[in-house]
Amino acid sequence: MATQTTEVDQKQQARTLEQEAARTQGGIVAEFTDFLLHNKKWWLTPIILVLMLVGLLVVLGGTGAAPFIYTLF
């Protein structure tokens, strides 16, 4: 009897793994949001936003928009 239940459990686990593997994966934003929701790390949000803003300024600093960005500072 014990072997039958373990075989059933193994088959159920195999089906669950197949279903999880067949799901489409979200992007990095969805994964980060999921991380924030489950781990309650909301203090990371402003840090990430500021880093993204600085990165955007660095990228725009090398383009034709640089003279307009420099006048902001």
GROMACS elastic network, one bead per residue, 0.5 to 0.9 nm:
[ bonds ]
;  ai    aj funct       b0    kb
    1     4     6  0.52721   500
    1     5     6  0.66162   500
    1     6     6  0.89056   500
    2     5     6  0.53367   500
    2     6     6  0.63479   500
    2     7     6  0.86919   500
    3     6     6  0.51241   500
    3     7     6  0.60954   500
    3     8     6  0.85753   500
    4     7     6  0.50984   500
    4     8     6  0.61708   500
    4     9     6  0.85493   500
    5     8     6  0.50173   500
    5     9     6  0.60314   500
    5    10     6  0.84880   500
    6    10     6  0.60071   500
    6    11     6  0.85229   500
    7    10     6  0.50271   500
    7    11     6  0.61454   500
    7    12     6  0.85455   500
    8    11     6  0.51132   500
    8    12     6  0.61229   500
    8    13     6  0.85524   500
    9    12     6  0.50541   500
    9    13     6  0.60813   500
    9    14     6  0.85195   500
   10    13     6  0.50341   500
   10    14     6  0.60545   500
   10    15     6  0.85890   500
   11    15     6  0.61847   500
   11    16     6  0.85795   500
   12    15     6  0.51202   500
   12    16     6  0.61671   500
   12    17     6  0.86282   500
   13    16     6  0.50001   500
   13    17     6  0.61221   500
   13    18     6  0.85687   500
   14    17     6  0.51265   500
   14    18     6  0.61733   500
   14    19     6  0.86425   500
   15    18     6  0.50671   500
   15    19     6  0.61846   500
   15    20     6  0.86404   500
   16    19     6  0.51248   500
   16    20     6  0.62244   500
   16    21     6  0.86160   500
   17    20     6  0.50728   500
   17    21     6  0.60942   500
   17    22     6  0.85770   500
   18    21     6  0.50588   500
   18    22     6  0.61319   500
   18    23     6  0.88056   500
   19    22     6  0.51330   500
   19    23     6  0.64801   500
   20    23     6  0.53865   500
   20    24     6  0.86678   500
   21    24     6  0.79773   500
   25    31     6  0.89241   500
   26    29     6  0.78393   500
   26    30     6  0.56772   500
   26    31     6  0.65794   500
   27    30     6  0.53539   500
   27    31     6  0.62957   500
   27    32     6  0.86589   500
   28    32     6  0.59940   500
   28    33     6  0.84752   500
   29    32     6  0.50968   500
   29    33     6  0.60851   500
   29    34     6  0.84944   500
   30    33     6  0.50833   500
   30    34     6  0.60630   500
   30    35     6  0.85432   500
   31    34     6  0.50363   500
   31    35     6  0.61615   500
   31    36     6  0.86843   500
   32    36     6  0.62221   500
   32    37     6  0.86456   500
   33    36     6  0.50399   500
   33    37     6  0.61668   500
   33    38     6  0.86563   500
   34    37     6  0.51104   500
   34    38     6  0.61455   500
   34    39     6  0.83951   500
   35    38     6  0.53896   500
   35    39     6  0.58486   500
   35    40     6  0.77769   500
   35    41     6  0.77481   500
   36    39     6  0.54504   500
   36    40     6  0.52470   500
   36    41     6  0.50377   500
   36    42     6  0.59561   500
   36    44     6  0.80633   500
   36    45     6  0.83176   500
   37    40     6  0.53538   500
   37    41     6  0.74002   500
   37    42     6  0.79089   500
   38    41     6  0.82127   500
   39    42     6  0.85455   500
   40    43     6  0.83891   500
   41    44     6  0.58836   500
   41    45     6  0.79055   500
   42    45     6  0.55624   500
   42    46     6  0.82063   500
   43    46     6  0.65808   500
   43    47     6  0.74762   500
   44    47     6  0.52957   500
   44    48     6  0.62336   500
   44    49     6  0.86884   500
   45    48     6  0.52855   500
   45    49     6  0.61836   500
   45    50     6  0.86986   500
   46    49     6  0.50118   500
   46    50     6  0.60863   500
   46    51     6  0.85328   500
   47    50     6  0.52879   500
   47    51     6  0.62367   500
   47    52     6  0.86572   500
   48    51     6  0.51109   500
   48    52     6  0.61482   500
   48    53     6  0.86406   500
   49    52     6  0.50795   500
   49    53     6  0.61940   500
   49    54     6  0.86936   500
   50    53     6  0.50079   500
   50    54     6  0.61814   500
   50    55     6  0.85207   500
   51    54     6  0.51474   500
   51    55     6  0.61126   500
   51    56     6  0.85778   500
   52    55     6  0.50081   500
   52    56     6  0.61306   500
   52    57     6  0.86672   500
   53    56     6  0.50232   500
   53    57     6  0.62622   500
   53    58     6  0.86851   500
   54    57     6  0.50573   500
   54    58     6  0.62357   500
   54    59     6  0.86886   500
   55    58     6  0.50604   500
   55    59     6  0.62367   500
   55    60     6  0.85913   500
   56    59     6  0.51288   500
   56    60     6  0.60756   500
   56    61     6  0.83844   500
   57    60     6  0.50725   500
   57    61     6  0.58382   500
   57    62     6  0.88620   500
   57    66     6  0.87898   500
   57    69     6  0.77260   500
   58    61     6  0.50027   500
   58    62     6  0.69139   500
   59    62     6  0.57405   500
   59    63     6  0.72018   500
   60    63     6  0.52362   500
   60    64     6  0.76564   500
   60    65     6  0.60491   500
   60    66     6  0.61972   500
   60    69     6  0.78799   500
   61    64     6  0.78080   500
   61    65     6  0.66703   500
   61    67     6  0.81152   500
   61    69     6  0.70316   500
   61    70     6  0.82024   500
   62    65     6  0.77917   500
   62    66     6  0.63460   500
   63    66     6  0.58383   500
   64    67     6  0.72177   500
   64    68     6  0.85338   500
   65    68     6  0.54917   500
   65    69     6  0.64279   500
   65    70     6  0.89105   500
   66    69     6  0.50758   500
   66    70     6  0.61637   500
   66    71     6  0.87901   500
   67    70     6  0.52627   500
   67    71     6  0.65747   500
   68    71     6  0.54218   500
   68    72     6  0.70614   500
   69    72     6  0.54206   500
   69    73     6  0.73779   500
   70    73     6  0.55767   500
